[in-house]
């Protein structure tokens, strides 16, 4: 009996972890992005992002925590991120950002999504940061999806100068596990 209960609990835990995370990569004309999301426990999730602008040798690395609100088939997440910037011409800087994500299914395997994070708390010469994207996600298999969209990521300095890390269309692949 104990073995049956243990096996049932193990199967439930494994099935709850299937589709509990995702790893995606996107490429734009000047940048490469890598995103990881892991559900900690409903409704909390942990995320990590890496954005590299290979034309200017600028990098954004961030770690975030989000709370997801299910709205029927759609979902809305609100949360925060700690952003670290390595800027070729400006050195290393950090921001704390608040924002959220939304995903709305429009067909069985097709969804639109958006994300926006604004970082008003900044270190050094930075005044603020912004990272946002909108796109379409097409699930081609149960655990694989193709993404296409537009990403805008920038930092603003105290002197008013604005520096873009990403500003353009992208295509990508997402794997859910």
Residue pairs with C-beta under 8 A, 6 or more apart in sequence:
18 177
19 143
19 176
19 177
20 38
20 39
20 177
21 36
21 37
21 38
21 39
21 176
21 177
22 35
22 36
22 37
22 174
22 175
22 176
22 177
23 34
23 35
23 36
23 174
23 175
23 177
24 33
24 34
24 35
24 147
24 172
24 173
24 174
24 175
25 32
25 33
25 34
25 35
25 172
25 173
26 32
26 33
26 35
26 147
26 149
26 151
26 170
26 171
26 172
27 33
27 170
27 171
27 172
28 151
28 166
28 168
28 169
28 170
29 168
29 169
30 53
30 54
30 55
30 56
30 166
30 167
30 168
31 51
31 52
31 53
31 54
31 55
31 151
31 165
31 166
31 168
31 170
32 51
32 52
32 54
33 49
33 50
33 51
33 52
33 151
33 166
33 170
33 172
34 49
34 50
34 51
35 47
35 48
35 49
35 50
36 47
36 48
36 49
37 45
37 46
37 47
38 45
38 46
38 47
39 45
40 46
42 68
43 67
43 68
43 69
43 70
44 65
44 66
44 67
44 68
45 65
45 66
45 68
45 77
46 63
46 64
46 65
47 62
47 63
47 64
47 65
47 66
47 81
48 61
48 62
48 63
48 64
49 60
49 61
49 62
49 64
49 81
49 131
50 59
50 60
50 61
51 59
51 60
51 61
51 131
51 153
51 165
51 166
52 58
52 59
52 60
53 59
53 165
53 166
56 88
56 89
56 165
57 88
58 85
58 86
58 87
58 88
58 163
58 165
59 85
59 86
60 83
60 84
60 85
60 131
60 153
60 165
61 83
61 84
61 86
62 81
62 82
62 83
62 84
62 97
62 131
63 81
63 82
64 79
64 80
64 81
64 82
64 97
64 117
65 79
65 80
66 77
66 78
66 79
66 100
66 101
67 77
67 78
67 79
68 75
68 76
68 77
69 75
69 76
69 77
69 78
73 104
73 105
74 102
74 103
74 104
74 105
75 101
75 102
75 103
76 100
76 101
76 102
77 100
77 101
77 102
78 98
78 99
78 100
79 98
79 99
79 100
80 96
80 97
80 98
80 99
81 96
81 97
81 99
81 117
81 119
82 94
82 95
82 96
82 97
83 94
83 95
83 96
83 97
83 117
83 119
83 129
83 131
84 92
84 93
84 94
85 92
85 93
85 94
85 95
85 126
85 129
85 155
85 165
86 92
87 93
87 155
87 163
89 163
90 125
90 157
90 163
91 124
92 124
93 122
93 123
93 124
93 125
93 126
93 155
94 122
94 123
94 124
94 126
95 119
95 120
95 121
95 122
95 123
95 126
95 128
95 129
95 155
96 119
96 120
96 121
96 122
97 117
97 118
97 119
97 120
97 129
97 131
98 117
98 118
98 119
98 120
99 115
99 116
99 117
99 118
99 131
99 132
100 115
100 116
100 117
101 113
101 114
101 115
102 113
102 114
102 115
103 111
103 112
103 113
103 137
104 111
104 112
104 113
105 111
106 112
109 138
109 139
109 140
110 136
110 137
110 138
110 139
111 136
111 137
111 139
112 134
112 135
112 136
112 137
113 133
113 134
113 135
113 136
113 137
113 149
114 132
114 133
114 134
114 135
115 131
115 132
115 133
115 134
116 130
116 131
116 132
117 129
117 130
117 131
117 132
118 128
118 129
118 130
119 128
119 129
119 130
119 131
120 128
122 128
122 129
125 157
125 158
125 159
126 155
126 156
126 157
126 158
127 156
127 157
127 158
128 155
128 156
129 153
129 154
129 155
129 156
130 152
130 153
130 154
130 155
130 156
131 151
131 152
131 153
132 151
132 152
132 153
133 149
133 150
133 151
133 152
133 170
134 149
134 150
135 147
135 148
135 149
135 150
135 170
136 147
136 148
136 149
137 145
137 146
137 147
137 174
138 145
138 146
138 147
139 145
140 146
142 176
143 175
143 176
143 177
144 173
144 174
144 175
144 176
145 173
145 174
145 176
146 171
146 172
146 173
146 174
147 170
147 171
147 172
147 173
147 174
148 169
148 170
148 171
148 172
149 169
149 170
150 168
150 169
150 170
151 166
151 167
151 168
151 170
152 164
152 166
152 167
153 164
153 165
153 166
153 167
154 162
154 163
154 164
154 165
154 167
155 162
155 163
155 165
156 162
156 163
157 163
